[in-house]
């Protein structure tokens, strides 16, 4: 009888372990991105692109996973571990129903080329301490609140992965309120607005990404109302990544302002006009030129 009892107990434990494992696997795969077939000749070439160059400031961090593994496994270190080219992305439609605007405020900077780099999100004015909320239900993939990064890159930030395949990033926070790998719901507070990182004033840097590639937030959300434009969002190169694609196809040329430079002098050097320089850089002909600033010339 004792032997039969022990066998029965062992079977119960084994069945319980199998059930828990299956549940855990279901939870993890809910937030995995769709698998992308890897070409054997594929060479990673997409750098971390945003106005803050966060990865450039974090070269001392170790890569936990190889390129192949990064598409299959959970990565808590890199904003863009996928290295998937735009040309390899297939058009798809995802649900953005249940969206919650992170913070209702004025847009201060748009998605697109800026200051010699690509600004991968939309900036919204906030006050230090304002509540920042999750855009969708999701799982926390990255949190950064280490004092080493207080004046670098995104500063303190949170990145979430969502079941619809999108990821969202919330930068320049003064405080992170969630833990890595935790589950959050749309509208749940995930941080407090701040001015950390490479920032000229309190604001929220808000990004949408799909397999690492930054999507224009305005193609998803009406920032005047804080509502999505449509509950079904079509991810495609024409609308989702238009500015990013143009930036990659036509690398801009920039001039670093030196002592004695004027717009006229710079225009003559690059065979262009002052009016074109002003239009490219969204400045006026009377705007003072700060030494060290990068001006786009082509």
RORO-577631 format. One line per 4 residues: their letters; for each residue z, x, y of N, C-alpha, C. Coordinates in nm, 2 decimals. Example, Ala and Ser with C-alpha at 12.3 -4.5 7.8 and 13.67 -1.06 7.14 Angstrom:
! RORO-577631
AS) 0.78:1.32:-0.57:0.78:1.23:-0.45:0.78:1.32:-0.33; 0.71:1.28:-0.22:0.71:1.37:-0.11:0.79:1.29:0.00
//
This chain:
! RORO-577631
XXXX) 0.00:0.08:-0.12:0.00:0.00:0.00:0.00:0.09:0.13; 0.08:0.20:0.12:0.09:0.28:0.24:-0.05:0.34:0.27; -0.13:0.38:0.16:-0.26:0.44:0.18:-0.35:0.34:0.24; -0.35:0.21:0.19:-0.44:0.11:0.25:-0.40:0.08:0.39
XXXX) -0.27:0.08:0.42:-0.23:0.06:0.56:-0.28:0.16:0.66; -0.28:0.29:0.61:-0.33:0.40:0.70:-0.48:0.39:0.72; -0.55:0.36:0.61:-0.70:0.34:0.62:-0.73:0.23:0.72; -0.66:0.12:0.71:-0.68:0.00:0.80:-0.66:0.04:0.95
XXXX) -0.55:0.11:0.97:-0.51:0.16:1.11:-0.62:0.25:1.16; -0.67:0.34:1.08:-0.77:0.44:1.12:-0.90:0.37:1.16; -0.93:0.26:1.09:-1.05:0.18:1.12:-1.04:0.11:1.25; -0.92:0.05:1.28:-0.90:-0.01:1.41:-0.91:0.08:1.52
XXXX) -0.86:0.20:1.51:-0.86:0.30:1.62:-1.01:0.34:1.64; -1.08:0.37:1.53:-1.22:0.41:1.55:-1.31:0.30:1.62; -1.28:0.17:1.58:-1.36:0.07:1.64:-1.32:0.05:1.79; -1.20:0.07:1.83:-1.15:0.06:1.97:-1.22:0.17:2.05
XXXX) -1.22:0.30:1.99:-1.28:0.41:2.06:-1.43:0.39:2.09; -1.50:0.33:1.99:-1.64:0.30:2.00:-1.67:0.20:2.11; -1.58:0.10:2.12:-1.60:0.00:2.23:-1.58:0.05:2.37; -1.47:0.14:2.38:-1.44:0.20:2.51:-1.56:0.29:2.56
XXXX) -1.61:0.37:2.46:-1.72:0.46:2.49:-1.84:0.38:2.54; -1.87:0.28:2.47:-1.99:0.20:2.51:-1.98:0.14:2.64; -1.86:0.09:2.67:-1.83:0.03:2.81:-1.85:0.14:2.92; -1.79:0.26:2.89:-1.80:0.36:2.99:-1.95:0.40:3.01
XXXX) -2.02:0.41:2.90:-2.16:0.45:2.92:-2.24:0.34:3.00; -2.21:0.22:2.98:-2.27:0.11:3.05:-2.24:0.12:3.20; -2.12:0.16:3.23:-2.08:0.17:3.37:-2.15:0.29:3.44; -2.16:0.40:3.37:-2.23:0.52:3.43:-2.38:0.49:3.45
XXXX) -2.44:0.43:3.35:-2.59:0.42:3.36:-2.62:0.31:3.46; -2.53:0.23:3.50:-2.56:0.13:3.61:-2.60:0.20:3.74; -2.54:0.32:3.76:-2.57:0.39:3.88:-2.66:0.52:3.86; -2.72:0.52:3.75:-2.82:0.63:3.73:-2.95:0.59:3.79
XXXX) -3.02:0.70:3.84:-3.16:0.67:3.89:-3.26:0.66:3.78; -3.37:0.59:3.80:-3.47:0.58:3.70:-3.52:0.72:3.66; -3.55:0.74:3.54:-3.59:0.88:3.49:-3.73:0.91:3.55; -3.76:1.03:3.59:-3.89:1.07:3.64:-3.94:1.18:3.55
XXXX) -4.06:1.16:3.49:-4.11:1.26:3.40:-4.14:1.39:3.47; -4.09:1.50:3.42:-4.10:1.63:3.48:-4.22:1.70:3.43; -4.31:1.75:3.52:-4.42:1.83:3.49:-4.37:1.97:3.46; -4.42:2.04:3.35:-4.37:2.17:3.32:-4.40:2.27:3.43
XXXX) -4.51:2.25:3.51:-4.54:2.34:3.61:-4.47:2.30:3.74; -4.39:2.20:3.74:-4.33:2.15:3.87:-4.23:2.26:3.92; -4.25:2.29:4.05:-4.17:2.39:4.11:-4.09:2.33:4.23; -3.95:2.33:4.22:-3.87:2.27:4.33:-3.91:2.32:4.46
XXXX) -3.94:2.23:4.56:-3.99:2.28:4.69:-3.93:2.20:4.80; -3.87:2.09:4.77:-3.81:2.00:4.88:-3.68:2.05:4.92; -3.67:2.10:5.04:-3.54:2.15:5.09:-3.45:2.03:5.13; -3.32:2.06:5.16:-3.24:1.95:5.21:-3.28:1.93:5.36
XXXX) -3.34:1.82:5.39:-3.39:1.79:5.52:-3.32:1.69:5.59; -3.25:1.73:5.70:-3.19:1.63:5.79:-3.16:1.71:5.92; -3.13:1.64:6.02:-3.11:1.70:6.15:-3.00:1.80:6.15; -2.91:1.80:6.05:-2.79:1.88:6.05:-2.80:1.99:5.95
XXXX) -2.90:1.99:5.86:-2.92:2.09:5.76:-2.79:2.12:5.69; -2.74:2.02:5.63:-2.61:2.03:5.56:-2.61:2.13:5.45; -2.71:2.13:5.37:-2.72:2.23:5.26:-2.72:2.37:5.31; -2.78:2.40:5.42:-2.79:2.53:5.48:-2.65:2.59:5.50
XXXX) -2.56:2.50:5.54:-2.42:2.54:5.57:-2.34:2.55:5.44; -2.39:2.51:5.33:-2.31:2.50:5.21:-2.36:2.59:5.10; -2.42:2.71:5.13:-2.48:2.80:5.04:-2.37:2.86:4.94; -2.25:2.85:4.99:-2.14:2.91:4.90:-2.10:2.82:4.79
XXXX) -2.15:2.70:4.79:-2.11:2.60:4.68:-2.20:2.63:4.56; -2.15:2.61:4.44:-2.23:2.64:4.32:-2.31:2.51:4.28; -2.42:2.53:4.22:-2.50:2.42:4.17:-2.44:2.39:4.03; -2.40:2.27:4.01:-2.34:2.24:3.88:-2.44:2.21:3.77
XXXX) -2.56:2.17:3.81:-2.66:2.13:3.71:-2.80:2.19:3.74; -2.88:2.20:3.64:-3.01:2.25:3.66:-3.10:2.13:3.71; -3.23:2.16:3.74:-3.31:2.05:3.79:-3.33:1.94:3.69; -3.36:1.98:3.57:-3.38:1.88:3.46:-3.25:1.79:3.44
XXXX) -3.14:1.86:3.44:-3.01:1.78:3.42:-2.98:1.69:3.54; -3.02:1.73:3.66:-2.98:1.66:3.78:-3.04:1.51:3.78; -3.15:1.49:3.71:-3.21:1.36:3.70:-3.14:1.27:3.60; -3.06:1.33:3.51:-3.00:1.26:3.40:-2.85:1.25:3.42
XXXX) -2.79:1.34:3.49:-2.64:1.35:3.50:-2.59:1.33:3.64; -2.46:1.30:3.65:-2.40:1.27:3.78:-2.37:1.40:3.85; -2.41:1.42:3.98:-2.39:1.54:4.05:-2.30:1.51:4.18; -2.19:1.58:4.19:-2.10:1.56:4.30:-2.11:1.66:4.41
XXXX) -2.21:1.74:4.41:-2.22:1.85:4.51:-2.33:1.84:4.61; -2.45:1.81:4.56:-2.57:1.81:4.64:-2.62:1.68:4.69; -2.65:1.67:4.82:-2.71:1.55:4.88:-2.84:1.52:4.81; -2.92:1.62:4.79:-3.05:1.60:4.72:-3.06:1.69:4.60
XXXX) -3.01:1.66:4.49:-3.03:1.74:4.37:-3.15:1.72:4.29; -3.23:1.62:4.33:-3.34:1.57:4.25:-3.47:1.65:4.26; -3.50:1.70:4.38:-3.62:1.77:4.41:-3.75:1.70:4.36; -3.76:1.57:4.39:-3.87:1.49:4.35:-3.97:1.48:4.47
XXXX) -4.09:1.52:4.45:-4.19:1.51:4.56:-4.23:1.37:4.59; -4.27:1.34:4.71:-4.31:1.21:4.75:-4.44:1.17:4.66; -4.52:1.27:4.64:-4.64:1.24:4.56:-4.61:1.20:4.42; -4.49:1.23:4.37:-4.45:1.19:4.23:-4.38:1.06:4.23
XXXX) -4.35:1.00:4.34:-4.28:0.87:4.34:-4.38:0.76:4.32; -4.34:0.66:4.24:-4.42:0.54:4.22:-4.36:0.43:4.30; -4.45:0.34:4.35:-4.41:0.23:4.43:-4.32:0.14:4.34; -4.22:0.08:4.40:-4.13:-0.01:4.33:-4.06:-0.10:4.42
XXXX) -4.01:-0.21:4.37:-3.94:-0.31:4.45:-3.79:-0.32:4.41; -3.70:-0.31:4.50:-3.56:-0.32:4.47:-3.49:-0.43:4.55; -3.38:-0.48:4.50:-3.31:-0.59:4.57:-3.21:-0.52:4.67; -3.21:-0.57:4.79:-3.12:-0.52:4.89:-3.03:-0.64:4.94
XXXX) -3.03:-0.74:4.85:-2.94:-0.86:4.88:-2.79:-0.81:4.88; -2.71:-0.87:4.96:-2.57:-0.83:4.95:-2.54:-0.72:5.05; -2.64:-0.68:5.13:-2.62:-0.57:5.22:-2.51:-0.60:5.33; -2.43:-0.50:5.36:-2.33:-0.51:5.47:-2.35:-0.39:5.56
XXXX) -2.37:-0.42:5.69:-2.39:-0.32:5.79:-2.26:-0.24:5.81; -2.28:-0.10:5.80:-2.16:-0.01:5.81:-2.08:-0.03:5.93; -2.14:-0.05:6.05:-2.07:-0.06:6.17:-2.17:-0.12:6.28; -2.13:-0.23:6.34:-2.22:-0.29:6.44:-2.21:-0.22:6.57
XXXX) -2.31:-0.14:6.61:-2.31:-0.07:6.74:-2.45:-0.03:6.78; -2.46:0.03:6.90:-2.59:0.07:6.96:-2.65:0.19:6.88; -2.78:0.18:6.85:-2.85:0.30:6.79:-2.87:0.40:6.90; -2.83:0.53:6.87:-2.84:0.64:6.97:-2.95:0.74:6.93
XXXX) -2.99:0.74:6.81:-3.10:0.83:6.77:-3.17:0.78:6.64; -3.30:0.79:6.64:-3.38:0.74:6.54:-3.41:0.84:6.42; -3.46:0.78:6.31:-3.51:0.86:6.20:-3.64:0.93:6.24; -3.66:1.05:6.21:-3.79:1.12:6.24:-3.76:1.27:6.28
XXXX) -3.87:1.34:6.32:-3.86:1.48:6.36:-3.77:1.49:6.49; -3.68:1.59:6.49:-3.60:1.60:6.61:-3.55:1.75:6.62; -3.57:1.81:6.73:-3.52:1.94:6.76:-3.56:2.04:6.66; -3.68:2.03:6.61:-3.73:2.13:6.51:-3.70:2.10:6.37
XXXX) -3.63:1.99:6.34:-3.59:1.96:6.21:-3.62:1.81:6.18; -3.60:1.77:6.06:-3.62:1.63:6.03:-3.49:1.55:6.03; -3.48:1.45:6.12:-3.36:1.37:6.12:-3.37:1.26:6.02; -3.29:1.27:5.91:-3.32:1.18:5.79:-3.25:1.05:5.80
XXXX) -3.18:1.02:5.91:-3.11:0.89:5.92:-3.12:0.83:6.06; -3.04:0.72:6.08:-3.03:0.66:6.21:-2.89:0.67:6.25; -2.87:0.71:6.38:-2.74:0.73:6.44:-2.69:0.61:6.52; -2.57:0.57:6.49:-2.51:0.46:6.57:-2.38:0.50:6.64
XXXX) -2.37:0.46:6.76:-2.25:0.50:6.84:-2.13:0.43:6.78; -2.02:0.51:6.77:-1.89:0.46:6.72:-1.78:0.53:6.80; -1.66:0.47:6.79:-1.54:0.54:6.84:-1.47:0.60:6.73; -1.40:0.71:6.76:-1.32:0.78:6.66:-1.22:0.68:6.60
XXXX) -1.22:0.66:6.47:-1.13:0.57:6.41:-1.19:0.44:6.37; -1.31:0.41:6.42:-1.38:0.28:6.38:-1.40:0.27:6.23; -1.38:0.16:6.17:-1.40:0.14:6.03:-1.55:0.15:5.99; -1.58:0.23:5.89:-1.71:0.24:5.84:-1.71:0.18:5.70
XXXX) -1.81:0.09:5.67:-1.80:0.01:5.55:-1.92:0.04:5.46; -1.91:0.02:5.33:-2.01:0.05:5.23:-2.12:-0.05:5.25; -2.25:-0.01:5.24:-2.36:-0.10:5.26:-2.39:-0.19:5.14; -2.36:-0.14:5.02:-2.38:-0.21:4.90:-2.27:-0.18:4.80
XXXX) -2.26:-0.26:4.70:-2.17:-0.22:4.59:-2.23:-0.09:4.54; -2.14:0.00:4.49:-2.18:0.12:4.44:-2.07:0.21:4.39; -2.11:0.33:4.36:-2.02:0.43:4.31:-2.02:0.56:4.40; -1.91:0.61:4.43:-1.90:0.73:4.52:-1.95:0.85:4.45
XXXX) -2.06:0.91:4.49:-2.11:1.03:4.43:-2.06:1.16:4.50; -2.05:1.16:4.63:-2.00:1.27:4.70:-1.90:1.23:4.81; -1.80:1.31:4.82:-1.71:1.30:4.94:-1.69:1.44:5.00; -1.68:1.45:5.13:-1.66:1.58:5.18:-1.56:1.57:5.30
XXXX) -1.44:1.62:5.28:-1.34:1.61:5.38:-1.26:1.74:5.39; -1.32:1.85:5.34:-1.26:1.98:5.34:-1.27:2.04:5.48; -1.16:2.09:5.54:-1.16:2.15:5.67:-1.27:2.26:5.69; -1.31:2.32:5.59:-1.41:2.42:5.60:-1.54:2.36:5.66
XXXX) -1.56:2.23:5.64:-1.69:2.17:5.68:-1.67:2.08:5.81; -1.56:2.10:5.87:-1.53:2.01:5.99:-1.63:2.03:6.10; -1.68:2.15:6.11:-1.78:2.18:6.22:-1.92:2.22:6.16; -1.94:2.18:6.04:-2.07:2.22:5.98:-2.14:2.09:5.93
XXXX) -2.27:2.10:5.93:-2.36:1.99:5.87:-2.32:1.85:5.91; -2.30:1.77:5.80:-2.26:1.63:5.82:-2.12:1.62:5.86; -2.04:1.73:5.86:-1.90:1.72:5.88:-1.83:1.64:5.76; -1.74:1.56:5.78:-1.68:1.48:5.67:-1.78:1.36:5.64
XXXX) -1.81:1.34:5.52:-1.91:1.24:5.49:-1.89:1.18:5.35; -1.95:1.07:5.32:-1.94:1.00:5.19:-2.09:0.96:5.15; -2.12:0.98:5.03:-2.25:0.94:4.97:-2.23:0.85:4.85; -2.30:0.73:4.86:-2.28:0.63:4.75:-2.41:0.62:4.68
XXXX) -2.40:0.60:4.55:-2.52:0.56:4.47:-2.50:0.41:4.43; -2.62:0.34:4.44:-2.62:0.19:4.42:-2.70:0.15:4.30; -2.67:0.04:4.24:-2.73:-0.01:4.12:-2.88:-0.03:4.14; -2.92:-0.06:4.27:-3.06:-0.08:4.30:-3.15:0.04:4.30
XXXX) -3.09:0.16:4.28:-3.16:0.29:4.28:-3.15:0.36:4.41; -3.10:0.29:4.52:-3.09:0.36:4.65:-2.96:0.44:4.66; -2.95:0.53:4.75:-2.83:0.60:4.78:-2.81:0.59:4.94; -2.69:0.58:4.98:-2.66:0.58:5.12:-2.56:0.69:5.16
XXXX) -2.58:0.74:5.28:-2.49:0.85:5.33:-2.43:0.81:5.46; -2.31:0.85:5.48:-2.23:0.81:5.60:-2.17:0.94:5.66; -2.23:1.00:5.77:-2.18:1.13:5.82:-2.10:1.13:5.94; -2.04:1.24:5.97:-1.96:1.27:6.09:-1.83:1.19:6.10
XXXX) -1.77:1.15:5.98:-1.65:1.07:5.97:-1.53:1.16:6.02; -1.43:1.09:6.07:-1.30:1.16:6.10:-1.21:1.16:5.98; -1.23:1.06:5.89:-1.15:1.05:5.77:-1.22:0.98:5.66; -1.21:1.03:5.54:-1.27:0.97:5.42:-1.17:0.89:5.35
XXXX) -1.20:0.76:5.32:-1.10:0.67:5.26:-1.12:0.64:5.11; -1.22:0.70:5.05:-1.25:0.68:4.91:-1.25:0.81:4.83; -1.23:0.79:4.70:-1.23:0.91:4.61:-1.36:0.92:4.54; -1.40:1.04:4.51:-1.52:1.07:4.43:-1.52:0.99:4.30
XXXX) -1.63:0.94:4.26:-1.65:0.87:4.13:-1.58:0.73:4.12; -1.53:0.68:4.24:-1.47:0.55:4.24:-1.58:0.44:4.27; -1.55:0.32:4.22:-1.64:0.21:4.25:-1.60:0.14:4.38; -1.70:0.11:4.46:-1.67:0.04:4.59:-1.76:-0.09:4.60
XXXX) -1.71:-0.18:4.68:-1.79:-0.30:4.70:-1.85:-0.31:4.84; -1.96:-0.38:4.85:-2.02:-0.39:4.98:-1.92:-0.44:5.09; -1.91:-0.38:5.20:-1.82:-0.42:5.30:-1.68:-0.35:5.29; -1.65:-0.28:5.19:-1.53:-0.22:5.17:-1.52:-0.09:5.26
XXXX) -1.41:-0.07:5.33:-1.39:0.05:5.41:-1.40:0.18:5.33; -1.49:0.27:5.37:-1.50:0.40:5.30:-1.47:0.52:5.39; -1.46:0.50:5.52:-1.42:0.60:5.61:-1.40:0.56:5.75; -1.36:0.65:5.84:-1.34:0.62:5.98:-1.44:0.70:6.06
XXXX) -1.49:0.63:6.16:-1.59:0.70:6.25:-1.53:0.82:6.31; -1.62:0.92:6.34:-1.57:1.04:6.40:-1.67:1.13:6.47; -1.64:1.26:6.48:-1.73:1.35:6.55:-1.73:1.48:6.48; -1.71:1.48:6.35:-1.71:1.61:6.28:-1.85:1.66:6.25
XXXX) -1.86:1.79:6.21:-1.99:1.84:6.18:-2.07:1.88:6.31; -2.20:1.90:6.29:-2.29:1.93:6.41:-2.31:1.80:6.48; -2.23:1.77:6.57:-2.24:1.64:6.65:-2.20:1.67:6.79; -2.28:1.59:6.88:-2.26:1.61:7.02:-2.17:1.50:7.08
XXXX) -2.12:1.41:6.99:-2.03:1.30:7.03:-2.01:1.21:6.92; -1.90:1.12:6.92:-1.87:1.03:6.81:-1.99:0.94:6.78; -2.03:0.94:6.65:-2.14:0.86:6.61:-2.14:0.86:6.45; -2.21:0.76:6.40:-2.23:0.75:6.25:-2.37:0.79:6.22
XXXX) -2.39:0.88:6.14:-2.52:0.92:6.09:-2.54:0.85:5.95; -2.63:0.75:5.95:-2.65:0.66:5.83:-2.78:0.68:5.77; -2.78:0.71:5.64:-2.91:0.74:5.57:-2.93:0.65:5.45; -3.06:0.62:5.42:-3.10:0.56:5.29:-3.18:0.67:5.22
XXXX) -3.16:0.69:5.09:-3.24:0.78:5.02:-3.28:0.72:4.88; -3.40:0.76:4.83:-3.44:0.72:4.70:-3.49:0.85:4.63; -3.41:0.88:4.52:-3.44:1.01:4.45:-3.45:1.13:4.54; -3.35:1.13:4.64:-3.34:1.24:4.73:-3.42:1.23:4.85
XXXX) -3.53:1.15:4.86:-3.62:1.14:4.97:-3.57:1.04:5.07; -3.56:1.08:5.20:-3.50:0.99:5.30:-3.60:0.88:5.34; -3.54:0.75:5.34:-3.62:0.63:5.38:-3.59:0.60:5.52; -3.68:0.55:5.59:-3.66:0.51:5.73:-3.57:0.38:5.73
XXXX) -3.44:0.39:5.77:-3.35:0.28:5.77:-3.41:0.15:5.84; -3.49:0.17:5.94:-3.55:0.05:6.01:-3.65:-0.02:5.92; -3.70:0.04:5.81:-3.79:-0.04:5.73:-3.71:-0.13:5.63; -3.58:-0.11:5.63:-3.49:-0.19:5.55:-3.41:-0.29:5.63
XXXX) -3.35:-0.24:5.74:-3.25:-0.32:5.82:-3.30:-0.34:5.96; -3.27:-0.46:6.01:-3.28:-0.49:6.15:-3.15:-0.45:6.22; -3.16:-0.34:6.30:-3.03:-0.29:6.36:-2.98:-0.37:6.47; -3.06:-0.47:6.52:-3.01:-0.56:6.62:-2.92:-0.67:6.57
XXXX) -2.95:-0.71:6.44:-2.87:-0.81:6.38:-2.78:-0.76:6.27; -2.81:-0.64:6.22:-2.73:-0.59:6.11:-2.76:-0.65:5.97; -2.88:-0.72:5.97:-2.92:-0.78:5.84:-3.05:-0.72:5.79; -3.07:-0.73:5.66:-3.19:-0.67:5.60:-3.31:-0.76:5.64
XXXX) -3.43:-0.69:5.65:-3.55:-0.76:5.69:-3.59:-0.86:5.58; -3.57:-0.82:5.45:-3.61:-0.90:5.34:-3.52:-0.86:5.22; -3.47:-0.96:5.14:-3.38:-0.93:5.03:-3.45:-0.85:4.92; -3.58:-0.85:4.92:-3.66:-0.76:4.83:-3.72:-0.65:4.91
XXXX) -3.69:-0.53:4.88:-3.75:-0.42:4.96:-3.85:-0.34:4.87; -3.97:-0.32:4.93:-4.07:-0.25:4.86:-4.07:-0.10:4.90; -4.04:-0.01:4.80:-4.04:0.13:4.83:-4.18:0.18:4.81; -4.24:0.23:4.92:-4.37:0.29:4.91:-4.39:0.39:5.02
XXXX) -4.49:0.48:5.00:-4.51:0.59:5.09:-4.56:0.55:5.23; -4.63:0.43:5.23:-4.68:0.38:5.36:-4.58:0.35:5.46; -4.47:0.27:5.42:-4.37:0.23:5.51:-4.24:0.30:5.50; -4.20:0.33:5.37:-4.06:0.38:5.35:-4.05:0.53:5.40
XXXX) -4.15:0.61:5.38:-4.14:0.75:5.41:-4.25:0.80:5.51; -4.31:0.71:5.59:-4.42:0.75:5.67:-4.39:0.87:5.76; -4.29:0.87:5.83:-4.26:0.98:5.92:-4.22:1.11:5.85; -4.15:1.09:5.74:-4.11:1.21:5.65:-4.24:1.27:5.59
XXXX) -4.33:1.19:5.54:-4.45:1.23:5.48:-4.54:1.31:5.59; -4.55:1.26:5.71:-4.62:1.32:5.81:-4.56:1.46:5.85; -4.43:1.46:5.85:-4.36:1.59:5.88:-4.39:1.69:5.78; -4.39:1.65:5.65:-4.42:1.75:5.54:-4.57:1.79:5.54
XXXX) -4.66:1.70:5.58:-4.80:1.73:5.58:-4.84:1.82:5.70; -4.77:1.79:5.81:-4.81:1.86:5.94:-4.69:1.92:6.00; -4.65:2.04:5.94:-4.53:2.11:6.00:-4.55:2.13:6.15; -4.45:2.10:6.22:-4.46:2.11:6.37:-4.43:2.26:6.41
XXXX) -4.49:2.30:6.53:-4.46:2.43:6.58:-4.37:2.41:6.70; -4.27:2.51:6.70:-4.16:2.50:6.80:-4.15:2.63:6.88; -4.10:2.62:7.00:-4.08:2.73:7.09:-3.93:2.73:7.12; -3.87:2.85:7.11:-3.72:2.86:7.14:-3.72:2.90:7.29
XXXX) -3.65:2.82:7.37:-3.65:2.85:7.51:-3.57:2.98:7.54; -3.63:3.06:7.63:-3.57:3.19:7.67:-3.55:3.19:7.82; -3.48:3.29:7.86:-3.45:3.30:8.01:-3.58:3.31:8.08; -3.59:3.23:8.19:-3.71:3.24:8.27:-3.82:3.14:8.23
XXXX) -3.81:3.07:8.12:-3.91:2.98:8.07:-3.91:2.86:8.16; -4.03:2.81:8.18:-4.05:2.68:8.24:-4.15:2.60:8.15; -4.16:2.47:8.18:-4.25:2.39:8.10:-4.39:2.43:8.12; -4.43:2.47:8.25:-4.56:2.51:8.28:-4.59:2.64:8.20
XXXX) -4.50:2.73:8.20:-4.52:2.86:8.13:-4.54:2.84:7.98; -4.46:2.76:7.93:-4.46:2.73:7.78:-4.59:2.66:7.75; -4.64:2.56:7.83:-4.76:2.49:7.81:-4.88:2.59:7.81; -4.88:2.68:7.90:-4.99:2.78:7.91:-5.00:2.87:7.79
XXXX) -4.88:2.91:7.74:-4.87:3.00:7.62:-4.93:2.93:7.50; -4.91:2.80:7.48:-4.95:2.73:7.36:-5.08:2.65:7.39; -5.14:2.67:7.50:-5.27:2.60:7.53:-5.25:2.45:7.52; -5.15:2.40:7.59:-5.13:2.25:7.59:-5.09:2.21:7.73
XXXX) -5.04:2.10:7.76:-5.00:2.05:7.89:-4.86:2.01:7.90; -4.80:2.01:8.02:-4.66:1.97:8.04:-4.64:1.83:8.00; -4.74:1.74:8.02:-4.72:1.60:7.99:-4.71:1.59:7.84; -4.79:1.66:7.76:-4.78:1.66:7.61:-4.65:1.71:7.56
XXXX) -4.60:1.82:7.63:-4.47:1.87:7.59:-4.36:1.77:7.61; -4.37:1.70:7.72:-4.27:1.60:7.75:-4.27:1.48:7.65; -4.39:1.44:7.62:-4.41:1.33:7.52:-4.36:1.37:7.38; -4.39:1.49:7.34:-4.35:1.54:7.21:-4.20:1.55:7.20
XXXX) -4.13:1.59:7.31:-3.99:1.62:7.31:-3.91:1.51:7.37; -3.97:1.40:7.41:-3.91:1.29:7.48:-3.82:1.33:7.59; -3.88:1.41:7.68:-3.81:1.46:7.80:-3.89:1.44:7.92; -3.84:1.46:8.04:-3.91:1.45:8.16:-3.95:1.59:8.22
XXXX) -4.04:1.59:8.31:-4.09:1.72:8.36:-3.97:1.79:8.44; -3.87:1.71:8.48:-3.76:1.76:8.56:-3.64:1.80:8.47; -3.65:1.77:8.34:-3.54:1.80:8.25:-3.51:1.95:8.25; -3.38:1.99:8.27:-3.35:2.13:8.27:-3.37:2.19:8.12
XXXX) -3.42:2.31:8.11:-3.44:2.37:7.98:-3.32:2.46:7.95; -3.25:2.42:7.85:-3.13:2.50:7.81:-3.18:2.61:7.72; -3.13:2.73:7.75:-3.17:2.85:7.67:-3.12:2.84:7.53; -3.21:2.86:7.44:-3.18:2.85:7.30:-3.23:2.72:7.24
XXXX) -3.27:2.62:7.32:-3.32:2.49:7.27:-3.46:2.51:7.21; -3.49:2.44:7.11:-3.62:2.44:7.05:-3.70:2.32:7.10; -3.82:2.36:7.15:-3.91:2.25:7.20:-4.03:2.25:7.11; -4.07:2.13:7.07:-4.19:2.12:6.99:-4.31:2.13:7.08
XX) -4.41:2.22:7.04:-4.52:2.25:7.12:-4.65:2.19:7.05; -4.65:2.17:6.92:-4.77:2.11:6.85:-4.72:2.02:6.74
//
